[in-house]
Amino acid sequence: PAELAENLKKYGGFIPGIRPGSHTKEYIEKVLNRITLPGAMFLAGLALAPYIIIKFLDLSSNSGGGSLVYTFGGTSLLIMVGVALETLKQIESQLLMRNYEGFMKKSKIKG
């Protein structure tokens, strides 16, 4: 937080309503402390959700459902969602790049 606050101050950035410097550092520390525990609990819940669902629905390995837990575990789901989001970001940036290239070709600015 201290390094981030210093970089914000050095490059002219700021958080609206917060004074640059030590106030920014304190604000960032406060926000990080507030979001770290709920974020960790959410990720733990996501990782454990498939196991809990299999137990709750009584899908034992005898019925073939037990292997489903290992196929689509919580961490696997988290990785798949992350990869899907990153792929969508790259597709969006490629489409934007194509639009800009078309814009540059259409312009008739002569130097």
N, CA, C and O of each residue as an XYZ file, in Angstrom:
444
protein
N       0.806     -1.214      0.000
C       0.000      0.000      0.000
C       0.845      1.271      0.000
O       0.477      2.261     -0.633
N       1.964      1.248      0.700
C       2.807      2.442      0.754
C       3.405      2.735     -0.616
O       3.445      3.885     -1.052
N       3.869      1.683     -1.291
C       4.463      1.864     -2.621
C       3.404      2.317     -3.624
O       3.671      3.181     -4.459
N       2.221      1.747     -3.546
C       1.135      2.139     -4.443
C       0.746      3.593     -4.221
O       0.543      4.336     -5.182
N       0.641      4.002     -2.969
C       0.301      5.392     -2.656
C       1.382      6.340     -3.164
O       1.081      7.417     -3.677
N       2.641      5.933     -3.019
C       3.752      6.770     -3.490
C       3.735      6.891     -5.009
O       3.950      7.977     -5.547
N       3.480      5.777     -5.707
C       3.413      5.820     -7.173
C       2.250      6.681     -7.650
O       2.393      7.432     -8.615
N       1.112      6.582     -6.992
C      -0.024      7.433     -7.356
C       0.341      8.905     -7.214
O       0.036      9.721     -8.084
N       0.994      9.228     -6.112
C       1.382     10.620     -5.857
C       2.419     11.086     -6.878
O       2.342     12.204     -7.387
N       3.392     10.213     -7.172
C       4.476     10.577     -8.085
C       3.964     10.833     -9.499
O       4.442     11.743    -10.176
N       2.997     10.036     -9.947
C       2.510     10.161    -11.319
C       1.239     10.998    -11.438
O       0.603     11.020    -12.492
N       0.875     11.678    -10.371
C      -0.252     12.603    -10.435
C      -1.615     11.964    -10.288
O      -2.631     12.619    -10.520
N      -1.658     10.710     -9.911
C      -2.938     10.045     -9.707
C      -3.443     10.283     -8.297
O      -2.675     10.636     -7.402
N      -4.724     10.088     -8.108
C      -5.293     10.236     -6.774
C      -6.608      9.481     -6.687
O      -7.203      9.119     -7.701
N      -7.041      9.254     -5.481
C      -8.343      8.645     -5.228
C      -9.273      9.782     -4.843
O      -8.988     10.507     -3.890
N     -10.383      9.957     -5.561
C     -11.283     11.082     -5.261
C     -11.718     11.092     -3.793
O     -12.174     10.082     -3.258
N     -11.568     12.241     -3.164
C     -11.960     12.401     -1.769
C     -10.886     12.033     -0.772
O     -11.088     12.192      0.432
N      -9.744     11.543     -1.242
C      -8.647     11.138     -0.362
C      -7.410     11.954     -0.721
O      -7.036     12.046     -1.890
N      -6.783     12.543      0.287
C      -5.588     13.347      0.034
C      -4.410     12.450     -0.323
O      -4.268     11.370      0.250
N      -3.563     12.876     -1.258
C      -2.391     12.075     -1.633
C      -1.424     11.919     -0.456
O      -1.391     12.749      0.453
N      -0.643     10.845     -0.495
C       0.362     10.618      0.537
C      -0.093      9.596      1.558
O      -0.603      8.530      1.212
N       0.102      9.943      2.841
C      -0.191      8.982      3.911
C      -1.684      8.673      4.023
O      -2.058      7.564      4.405
N      -2.536      9.637      3.694
C      -3.982      9.386      3.733
C      -4.373      8.329      2.700
O      -5.223      7.478      2.960
N      -3.744      8.393      1.529
C      -4.006      7.394      0.486
C      -3.546      6.020      0.952
O      -4.248      5.028      0.758
N      -2.361      5.961      1.569
C      -1.829      4.692      2.075
C      -2.780      4.086      3.103
O      -3.076      2.893      3.047
N      -3.252      4.891      4.029
C      -4.173      4.401      5.057
C      -5.486      3.918      4.436
O      -6.042      2.905      4.860
N      -5.973      4.643      3.437
C      -7.222      4.265      2.773
C      -7.060      2.926      2.051
O      -7.932      2.063      2.140
N      -5.948      2.755      1.338
C      -5.705      1.508      0.601
C      -5.589      0.338      1.575
O      -6.134     -0.735      1.317
N      -4.884      0.533      2.696
C      -4.769     -0.528      3.700
C      -6.142     -0.904      4.256
O      -6.439     -2.083      4.453
N      -6.973      0.101      4.506
C      -8.312     -0.141      5.045
C      -9.160     -0.945      4.052
O      -9.852     -1.887      4.438
N      -9.099     -0.566      2.779
C      -9.875     -1.273      1.751
C      -9.373     -2.708      1.595
O     -10.176     -3.636      1.498
N      -8.056     -2.895      1.570
C      -7.503     -4.244      1.440
C      -7.896     -5.122      2.622
O      -8.222     -6.296      2.445
N      -7.866     -4.559      3.819
C      -8.265     -5.337      4.997
C      -9.731     -5.730      4.926
O     -10.105     -6.804      5.399
N     -10.557     -4.889      4.350
C     -11.990     -5.190      4.246
C     -12.292     -6.260      3.204
O     -13.208     -7.060      3.398
N     -11.544     -6.294      2.104
C     -11.896     -7.216      1.018
C     -11.127     -8.531      1.046
O     -11.526     -9.479      0.369
N     -10.045     -8.618      1.801
C      -9.237     -9.831      1.789
C      -9.983    -11.023      2.383
O     -10.036    -12.081      1.756
N     -10.551    -10.881      3.560
C     -11.238    -12.001      4.208
C     -12.470    -12.465      3.428
O     -12.608    -13.666      3.191
N     -13.374    -11.562      3.017
C     -14.517    -12.040      2.222
C     -14.090    -12.686      0.901
O     -14.704    -13.660      0.465
N     -13.052    -12.159      0.265
C     -12.571    -12.749     -0.979
C     -12.017    -14.143     -0.763
O     -12.263    -15.047     -1.562
N     -11.267    -14.319      0.317
C     -10.717    -15.637      0.631
C     -11.831    -16.626      0.958
O     -11.777    -17.788      0.557
N     -12.837    -16.158      1.687
C     -13.963    -17.037      2.025
C     -14.749    -17.427      0.777
O     -15.196    -18.568      0.658
N     -14.920    -16.491     -0.152
C     -15.621    -16.794     -1.398
C     -14.860    -17.843     -2.204
O     -15.457    -18.795     -2.706
N     -13.545    -17.671     -2.329
C     -12.754    -18.638     -3.086
C     -12.768    -20.012     -2.424
O     -12.829    -21.031     -3.112
N     -12.713    -20.047     -1.098
C     -12.789    -21.330     -0.396
C     -14.148    -21.986     -0.634
O     -14.227    -23.194     -0.858
N     -15.211    -21.191     -0.586
C     -16.548    -21.725     -0.853
C     -16.680    -22.247     -2.268
O     -17.301    -23.282     -2.505
N     -16.089    -21.521     -3.209
C     -16.131    -21.947     -4.605
C     -15.365    -23.249     -4.797
O     -15.795    -24.126     -5.546
N     -14.238    -23.370     -4.123
C     -13.439    -24.588     -4.250
C     -14.148    -25.786     -3.623
O     -14.010    -26.912     -4.102
N     -14.901    -25.549     -2.559
C     -15.575    -26.647     -1.863
C     -16.977    -26.939     -2.388
O     -17.538    -27.991     -2.080
N     -17.548    -26.042     -3.166
C     -18.930    -26.188     -3.629
C     -19.203    -27.518     -4.341
O     -20.198    -28.166     -4.014
N     -18.385    -27.951     -5.282
C     -18.687    -29.233     -5.945
C     -18.718    -30.413     -4.975
O     -19.558    -31.302     -5.110
N     -17.811    -30.426     -4.002
C     -17.801    -31.510     -3.021
C     -19.081    -31.500     -2.189
O     -19.672    -32.548     -1.932
N     -19.500    -30.311     -1.772
C     -20.712    -30.181     -0.959
C     -21.945    -30.582     -1.765
O     -22.829    -31.267     -1.251
N     -22.005    -30.162     -3.017
C     -23.153    -30.495     -3.869
C     -23.246    -31.999     -4.088
O     -24.335    -32.569     -4.027
N     -22.121    -32.642     -4.340
C     -22.122    -34.092     -4.549
C     -22.602    -34.806     -3.285
O     -23.388    -35.750     -3.362
N     -22.124    -34.350     -2.117
C     -22.563    -34.966     -0.857
C     -24.048    -34.697     -0.605
O     -24.777    -35.592     -0.178
N     -24.496    -33.468     -0.869
C     -25.884    -33.087     -0.620
C     -26.844    -33.853     -1.526
O     -27.912    -34.271     -1.079
N     -26.478    -34.039     -2.784
C     -27.331    -34.758     -3.731
C     -27.129    -36.264     -3.654
O     -27.772    -37.021     -4.381
N     -26.238    -36.694     -2.774
C     -25.948    -38.112     -2.560
C     -25.539    -38.804     -3.858
O     -26.042    -39.878     -4.190
N     -24.636    -38.182     -4.569
C     -24.089    -38.786     -5.784
C     -22.792    -39.484     -5.404
O     -21.714    -38.899     -5.504
N     -22.894    -40.700     -4.981
C     -21.710    -41.429     -4.550
C     -20.958    -41.963     -5.757
O     -21.434    -41.880     -6.890
N     -19.788    -42.509     -5.502
C     -18.983    -43.047     -6.601
C     -19.629    -44.295     -7.195
O     -19.292    -44.685     -8.312
N     -20.557    -44.933     -6.465
C     -21.256    -46.104     -7.005
C     -22.133    -45.732     -8.191
O     -22.286    -46.510     -9.132
N     -22.716    -44.515     -8.135
C     -23.591    -44.099     -9.234
C     -22.821    -43.348    -10.319
O     -23.411    -42.889    -11.297
N     -21.528    -43.226    -10.148
C     -20.719    -42.548    -11.157
C     -20.560    -41.070    -10.915
O     -19.829    -40.412    -11.655
N     -21.214    -40.517     -9.908
C     -21.133    -39.086     -9.639
C     -19.877    -38.677     -8.903
O     -19.481    -37.512     -8.955
N     -19.237    -39.622     -8.211
C     -18.041    -39.293     -7.441
C     -16.905    -38.798     -8.307
O     -16.145    -37.921     -7.896
N     -16.780    -39.347     -9.500
C     -15.710    -38.907    -10.388
C     -15.986    -37.518    -10.941
O     -15.070    -36.831    -11.392
N     -17.257    -37.102    -10.904
C     -17.629    -35.773    -11.372
C     -16.971    -34.692    -10.526
O     -16.604    -33.634    -11.038
N     -16.823    -34.957     -9.235
C     -16.194    -33.993     -8.335
C     -14.769    -33.713     -8.786
O     -14.334    -32.561     -8.795
N     -14.051    -34.747     -9.157
C     -12.660    -34.568     -9.546
C     -12.533    -33.973    -10.941
O     -11.535    -33.325    -11.257
N     -13.537    -34.192    -11.770
C     -13.511    -33.621    -13.113
C     -13.756    -32.126    -13.078
O     -13.038    -31.360    -13.721
N     -14.766    -31.706    -12.332
C     -15.112    -30.294    -12.246
C     -15.027    -29.819    -10.803
O     -16.033    -29.432    -10.208
N     -13.831    -29.849    -10.247
C     -13.623    -29.320     -8.910
C     -13.705    -27.807     -8.930
O     -13.699    -27.189     -9.995
N     -13.781    -27.213     -7.750
C     -13.907    -25.763     -7.646
C     -12.751    -25.018     -8.275
O     -12.944    -23.987     -8.920
N     -11.543    -25.539     -8.087
C     -10.393    -24.857     -8.677
C     -10.427    -24.960    -10.195
O     -10.025    -24.028    -10.892
N     -10.902    -26.084    -10.708
C     -11.024    -26.219    -12.164
C     -12.019    -25.215    -12.716
O     -11.780    -24.599    -13.754
N     -13.142    -25.051    -12.014
C     -14.135    -24.067    -12.446
C     -13.559    -22.659    -12.416
O     -13.803    -21.863    -13.323
N     -12.799    -22.355    -11.376
C     -12.182    -21.040    -11.258
C     -11.212    -20.794    -12.409
O     -11.187    -19.702    -12.975
N     -10.426    -21.788    -12.754
C      -9.481    -21.656    -13.863
C     -10.227    -21.488    -15.183
O      -9.848    -20.656    -16.006
N     -11.289    -22.274    -15.391
C     -12.045    -22.170    -16.645
C     -12.684    -20.799    -16.799
O     -12.674    -20.232    -17.892
N     -13.238    -20.263    -15.727
C     -13.848    -18.933    -15.793
C     -12.785    -17.880    -16.067
O     -13.010    -16.967    -16.861
N     -11.631    -17.995    -15.421
C     -10.540    -17.042    -15.657
C     -10.061    -17.066    -17.097
O      -9.840    -16.016    -17.701
N      -9.900    -18.256    -17.645
C      -9.457    -18.382    -19.037
C     -10.516    -17.827    -19.983
O     -10.184    -17.151    -20.957
N     -11.785    -18.107    -19.705
C     -12.862    -17.596    -20.562
C     -12.896    -16.072    -20.545
O     -13.048    -15.446    -21.594
N     -12.757    -15.472    -19.372
C     -12.759    -14.006    -19.285
C     -11.561    -13.404    -20.008
O     -11.696    -12.395    -20.701
N     -10.403    -14.011    -19.853
C      -9.208    -13.501    -20.532
C      -9.351    -13.632    -22.044
O      -8.934    -12.740    -22.782
N      -9.935    -14.731    -22.513
C     -10.170    -14.912    -23.944
C     -11.119    -13.846    -24.472
O     -10.888    -13.289    -25.546
N     -12.185    -13.554    -23.728
C     -13.118    -12.505    -24.147
C     -12.440    -11.138    -24.204
O     -12.717    -10.347    -25.105
N     -11.557    -10.857    -23.253
C     -10.819     -9.587    -23.273
C      -9.944     -9.489    -24.518
O      -9.887     -8.441    -25.161
N      -9.266    -10.579    -24.857
C      -8.398    -10.563    -26.037
C      -9.212    -10.422    -27.314
O      -8.801     -9.706    -28.228
N     -10.347    -11.084    -27.395
C     -11.208    -10.943    -28.574
C     -11.682     -9.508    -28.703
O     -11.676     -8.946    -29.798
N     -12.092     -8.911    -27.592
C     -12.552     -7.525    -27.614
C     -11.441     -6.574    -28.062
O     -11.687     -5.652    -28.839
N     -10.219     -6.800    -27.571
C      -9.121     -5.919    -27.977
C      -8.786     -6.097    -29.454
O      -8.436     -5.126    -30.125
N      -8.889     -7.321    -29.970
C      -8.643     -7.545    -31.394
C      -9.702     -6.846    -32.243
O      -9.383     -6.265    -33.280
N     -10.956     -6.900    -31.806
C     -12.021     -6.221    -32.544
C     -11.829     -4.712    -32.516
O     -12.054     -4.040    -33.523
N     -11.416     -4.176    -31.378
C     -11.143     -2.739    -31.291
C      -9.987     -2.352    -32.203
O     -10.036     -1.321    -32.873
N      -8.943     -3.185    -32.227
C      -7.782     -2.912    -33.080
C      -8.208     -2.897    -34.546
O      -7.766     -2.044    -35.315
N      -9.059     -3.831    -34.928
C      -9.530     -3.903    -36.307
C     -10.333     -2.649    -36.659
O     -10.214     -2.129    -37.769
N     -11.154     -2.160    -35.718
C     -11.919     -0.938    -35.959
C     -10.997      0.254    -36.147
O     -11.242      1.089    -37.017
N      -9.943      0.348    -35.349
C      -9.011      1.460    -35.486
C      -8.245      1.381    -36.800
O      -7.994      2.405    -37.434
N      -7.874      0.173    -37.211
C      -7.172      0.035    -38.486
C      -8.070      0.466    -39.630
O      -7.612      1.138    -40.555
N      -9.333      0.093    -39.584
C     -10.277      0.513    -40.614
C     -10.458      2.014    -40.616
O     -10.592      2.620    -41.679
N     -10.463      2.619    -39.454
C     -10.597      4.067    -39.332
C      -9.394      4.769    -39.954
O      -9.543      5.785    -40.632
N      -8.205      4.225    -39.723
C      -6.991      4.848    -40.260
C      -6.935      4.709    -41.781
O      -6.460      5.620    -42.460
N      -7.407      3.600    -42.325
C      -7.382      3.407    -43.771
C      -8.382      4.319    -44.471
O      -8.131      4.770    -45.589
N      -9.507      4.594    -43.830
C     -10.548      5.400    -44.447
C     -10.216      6.884    -44.439
O     -10.724      7.637    -45.270
N      -9.374      7.309    -43.516
C      -9.091      8.746    -43.431
C      -8.273      9.194    -44.636
O      -7.418      8.463    -45.136
N      -8.551     10.383    -45.080
C      -7.868     10.898    -46.262
C      -7.058     12.135    -45.894
O      -7.118     13.165    -46.566
N      -6.307     12.006    -44.822
C      -5.466     13.119    -44.381
C      -4.184     13.082    -45.196
O      -3.492     12.065    -45.256
N      -3.889     14.195    -45.811
C      -2.672     14.278    -46.615
C      -1.697     15.214    -45.918
O      -2.068     16.293    -45.457
N      -0.460     14.785    -45.850
C       0.533     15.554    -45.115
C       1.382     16.421    -45.939
O       2.253     17.113    -45.412
